[in-house]
Structures are given as C-alpha cells and as structure tokens.
C-alpha cells in the first residue's frame, strides 16, 4: 500500500537531517517556482496574510532553487499531523520510505527523505487563473500510478490535497477521523490532523502491507466504526 499525507504550512529546516534524494517531480517544481516569482506582485494579497508572513514567504521564494541542498521532507514539515508522524521513532524506516507519500503544493508529491527547502504554497491557491490543484493533477497522478504499481492507496491527506490525484485510477480508501464532543459526533480539525499523522505512522511501520491493518488502529482512543464506514471510506471514532 501507499499512504498519502498532507504537508503543513509550517516547516523547520534547522534541526531536520539533510535530504538524501531528490523530489521525483523536481523539474516541474522548478518551473512552478519560476512562475510564482514572475507572476506574483502582491504577496500579502496573494496569500491573504499579514505583511510579516508575506515578507517571510517572499524571502523563501528568493532563496529557493531546485539544486540547493535541503532537508528530509518528513522531518522538515511541522504541525499537528507531523507531530504524530514522529519519523525519528519509526521502527521500520525503510518500509516507511517505500509506503509514505507526502503531498506538496510546490513539489507535487514527496517521499519521506526527499530534499525540500522551506516554502509557502497551498494547492488551493491560484496562479494565472488556474488552481495549483489542476497544475499538479496529471503529473502527480501519473507518477503515483507508476510508484504504486497497482497497490491500494490509503488516504490520510485532507480533501483538498487528495483532490490533486485522479482517484478513479486507484484502489482508494479514505480514512476519516471523528470525535465525540458534547454528545455530538463531528470532526475537530486539530484532532483529525493529529489522527491522520498517527495513522500514517502506524501504517508506514506496520508488518502488514494490507490496508485492512488500518482497522486495528487504536491510538489516542480511536476505533474503527464499521456501521458508519463504506468500502472506500473508513471511519474512525474517538469517544471521550
């Protein structure tokens, strides 16, 4: 199986180890970076963010080059999901390297040890009238088809990042995480992100390559909820 995970807006390259492989779609990433630098004039407006955040992002774009040495993707992204991914604690790092794939607005798709530089680009943003989602759809789908070789895709990424891939080309399973809050079942964003990272780590290091292993996931109080699940949409519920 292959496991998909969304990236995070936040990145920390200070403590992350040096990347050991190049992103598979690095040439396309370089072309996209050139377009961003040439077409975006008002960073704060494009990002819809504060001047401080926009200035920091602009500096990252100025420093970004496809051939600059970077740090390992799974160690560089931070945030809720990556706090639970814990690559330093992987028990089967070679297996995780083969199974886990991280979506990216700039790089398209990444393996855990692929080299990345800090950037800020969501797939929901538009460039030249086209959403980044559509820019990446064909190349990422084609690369993943070759990478997966017919094996199932377990999606722990957000709906937005999963939209990059033409799921009709794969045996596809969405993992959905819900929480019971004040007697009501719903998805709490931060908690669901944490659960996605925990599930990605669980499956990336599991002794079985069968997606059915996901149904045994019990970390942080989650249980597979069969009555609410469908064949391609597996629901995991955490009760208080």
Order of alpha helices (4+ residues) and beta strands (2+ residues): beta-alpha-alpha-alpha-beta-alpha-alpha-alpha-beta-beta-beta-beta-beta-alpha-beta-alpha-beta-beta-alpha-beta-beta
